């Protein structure tokens, strides 16, 4: 019988918490929400005017890749300022095929 009361309290608290979350999440935000109108840019949103990929960026992006560079890496020329995980160090050890991490 004691477990039944505890479960009832937990259920009641859970329902109350869910109601509170639902009630507070429907409030209007004072700033634009991304993705609501994906075909429109929000008023005052920052605009990229140029991409500044110089030789240092390309050297980092092609770290561990030997010349001649494969055709599959031509996307780097048109990458723009989008984030890409391709130019970041990945997992160390056996998985580090591009030599980002020093050998131990």
C-alpha positions in Angstrom: 0.0 0.0 0.0 2.9 2.3 0.8 4.3 1.9 -2.8 0.9 2.8 -4.3 0.8 6.1 -2.4 4.4 6.9 -3.5 3.6 6.2 -7.2 0.5 8.3 -6.9 2.5 11.2 -5.7 5.1 10.8 -8.4 2.4 10.6 -11.0 0.8 13.7 -9.7 4.1 15.6 -9.6 4.9 14.5 -13.1 1.6 15.6 -14.4 2.0 19.0 -12.7 5.5 19.4 -14.1 4.3 18.5 -17.6 1.4 21.0 -17.4 3.8 23.7 -16.2 6.2 23.1 -19.1 3.4 23.1 -21.6 1.8 26.2 -20.2 5.1 28.2 -20.1 6.4 27.0 -23.5 3.5 28.5 -25.4 4.5 32.0 -24.4 5.4 34.4 -27.2 9.1 34.9 -27.7 10.4 38.5 -28.1 12.9 37.4 -30.8 12.4 35.6 -34.1 12.3 31.8 -34.0 14.3 30.1 -36.7 12.5 27.6 -39.0 9.0 29.0 -38.6 9.1 30.5 -42.0 12.1 28.8 -43.7 11.6 30.7 -46.9 12.0 34.1 -45.2 15.0 35.6 -43.4 14.1 37.3 -40.1 14.3 41.1 -40.1 17.7 42.3 -38.9 19.3 38.9 -39.3 23.1 39.0 -39.9 24.1 38.6 -43.6 27.4 37.1 -44.8 28.9 39.5 -47.3 32.1 37.5 -48.2 33.8 34.3 -47.2 37.4 34.7 -46.0 38.9 31.3 -46.8 42.6 32.0 -47.3 45.5 29.6 -47.7 45.6 28.9 -44.0 42.0 27.7 -44.0 42.6 25.4 -47.0 45.8 24.1 -45.4 43.8 23.1 -42.3 40.9 21.7 -44.3 43.3 19.5 -46.3 45.4 18.4 -43.3 46.4 14.8 -43.8 45.3 14.6 -47.4 48.0 14.1 -49.9 48.1 15.6 -53.4 46.7 15.2 -55.9 43.5 16.0 -54.0 40.6 13.7 -54.8 37.7 15.2 -56.7 35.4 14.6 -53.8 37.1 17.4 -51.9 36.2 20.1 -54.5 33.2 21.0 -52.3 35.7 22.9 -50.1 36.0 25.6 -52.8 32.3 26.3 -52.5 32.0 25.7 -48.8 31.3 29.3 -47.9 31.2 30.1 -44.2 29.1 27.0 -43.4 30.3 24.9 -40.5 31.8 21.6 -41.6 33.1 18.9 -39.3 35.4 17.8 -42.0 38.1 20.3 -41.0 38.0 19.5 -37.3 40.0 16.8 -35.5 38.0 13.6 -35.0 38.5 10.6 -32.8 42.1 9.7 -31.8 44.0 6.5 -32.2 43.0 3.9 -34.8 40.4 6.3 -36.3 42.7 9.2 -36.8 43.5 8.5 -40.5 44.4 12.1 -41.2 47.0 12.5 -38.4 45.3 15.2 -36.4 46.3 13.8 -33.0 50.0 13.2 -32.1 50.9 9.5 -31.9 51.5 8.3 -28.3 
